[in-house]
Amino acid sequence: MKIISIAGGSGSGKSTIANLLYQKYKGECVVFSLDDYYFDKDQQIQTNGFCNFDHPGAIDYKLLVRNINELKVEGSTLRPSYSFKDRCRVGFLKVKSGKFLIVEGLHSITLLKDICDMSIFVKVDLDLSLLRRINRDIIERERSIESITEQYIKDVRPSYLRYIKDQEALSNATVQNNKSLNDLTLLIEQHLEL
């Protein structure tokens, strides 16, 4: 099983690229989102002494590695499912192994650098990523503009600058995602043959 990590800032298009690859290689790949491996707020405070969903310590790394190993050895695993609406883990989903495992998330390149076969960093202008994040969080996560901007200033932008942006230097490929979905689809089809 080939492991592909996709990292980048919030709103960069990691999930979109993972979904495009999934559609292209349907039946051959499994997608894990690091979002599903979040510790909830209380667990983060207990473990890290603070709550910041953009910090690497917000991820249940041990469970992620266990799930990946189970896919490799046993052919299936129970991966967690996280609800942004409920702000906690809401269960587990059984998944079967495939030819590819795509792991997308803020810190996927750093967390999986020793075991992934290919890594993609998704780069986007920060103002555009903020606009995408605002739209997504209001529509999909029913959040207020005040809570979104407060979290962006307090956690999202500082974590991007401190932990996320330097993953580009570790990646095998960088995708600039400032344009349309059609442009991104064309780029995936032309340059990311697996």
N, C-alpha and C positions, 0 to 999 in steps of 0.2 A: 504494500500500500504506500503510495507516494503522498507525502504530506506537504501541503502548500499553505504558507501563512500569508495573510493579507493584513497589513497594518496601515495606520494613518490617523489623522486627527478626527475628532467628532464632526460628522457631516461631510467627510471627504469623499464618501462613496464606496467604502469597504463592503458593505452589505450588498450594494448594487452590483459590484464586480463579482462577489461571491455568487450571487444569484445568476448573473450572466454565465459564469463558468458552469454552474449547476445545470442550467438549461442546455448549454452546449454539450455537456457530458452526462446527460440524464441517464440514470441507471448505472453509471460507473462511479459516481462520487457521492460523498456525504459532506454536509456542511455543519460545522460547529461555530457558533457565535460565542465569543468570550462573554458577551452580555449574560448568557445563561449561567455563567459560572460566578456571577457576583455574589459576595456575601451580602446579607441585608445590613441595614444601618447599625443595628445593635451588635451584630457579629463583627463588623468593621471596627466599631468603637472598642469592643472587647479585645480584638486581636491587635489593632494598630494604634489605639488611643485616639482615633479621629475617624470621621466618615468622609471619604472622597472617592466617588465612583470612577474618577479619572486617574487614580493612583494605582500602580501595579499591585499593591497590597489588597486591593478590593476584590481580586480574583482568587477563587479557590483553585490554586495551581495544582495542588496534590490530586484533587478530583479530576482535573483536566488530564493530567498525565496518566492517571489510572484508567480513565475512559479510553484514551488513545491506545494504551497497552492492551486493554481488553479487546478493542477492535482488531488489533494486530494478531493477538494470540488466539482469542476465542471466536472472532468473527462478528461479535455483536457486543453492545454495552447499553447501559441505562444512563443517558445523559440528562442533566438537570434542565429544567425549564423555569425561567425567571419572568415574572410579570412586573412591568414598569408601572402598571396601574395600581397593583397591590403592593409594590415595592418589596417583594420577597420571592423566594423560590416557591413555586406552586406545584411541583411534582417532577416526575421523570418520564422520559420518552425512550422507548427501546429503538435503537438504530442498528442496522447491519453494515458491515464493512463493505467498501467498494475499492475500485482501482485507485481512487484519489480521496484524500481527506483534506478538505479546505477548512482552515481555521482562521476566521476573521475577527479582528478586534483591535482595540487601541494599542495593545502591547504584545500582539501575537508574534512578531519577529523576535523581540527580546526574549520572551518566555520560551519560545520553541527553537531558538537558534541552534541548539545542539542536536535537534532531531528532525528538523524540516529539510525537505529536498529542494524547495524553491520558495523564495519570499518576494512579495510584491509590496512596495510602499506606495500608497495613494496620496498624492500631493495636491493641495488645493489652496487658493488664496484664503486667508483667515476670515476676511469679511464675508466671502461667499459661504464658507463652512458655517459661520454663525447664522446667516440667513436660512440656510438649509436646516440647521438645528432648531431654530425658532419655529419654522413651519412644521417640522416633524413633531416637536414636543407639544405644540398647541393642538395639532390635529390628532396624532396617534396616542399621546400620553396625557392629554387633558390638563396641561400645565399652564400656569399664568405667565405672561411675559415678564412679570417682576421676578418670579422664581427662576425662570430660565436665565435672565441676565445676571441675577445675583450669583447663580451657580457658575456661569461662564466666567465672571470676573474673579470669583473666589477660587474655583477649582479647575475648570476646563482649560482656560488659556495658560495659566501657570504650569499645569501638568503637561500640556502639549510642549511647551518650551523646555521643560526640564526632563521629561521622560520619553516623549513620543517622537519628536521631529528627528532626533539623531538615529532613529531606526533606518532612515533612508540610506545611510552609509553602510548598513548591514545587509541591505536588500539586494536581490539579484536583478530586479527590475523596478523602475519607478514609472508610475502612471500619473500624468498631469491631468486632473479631472476638473477643469474650469469650464468645460463646454457642455454640450447637450448629451442626452442619453444615446442618441444615434452616433455621435462621434465616439463615445466610449465603447459602444458595441462594435464599431468598426475597428477600433484599436485592439480590442480583445481578440477579434477574429483574425486580424493580421499579424499581431505580434506576440500573442501568448499561447501559441500552440504547445500542447503538453505531450 
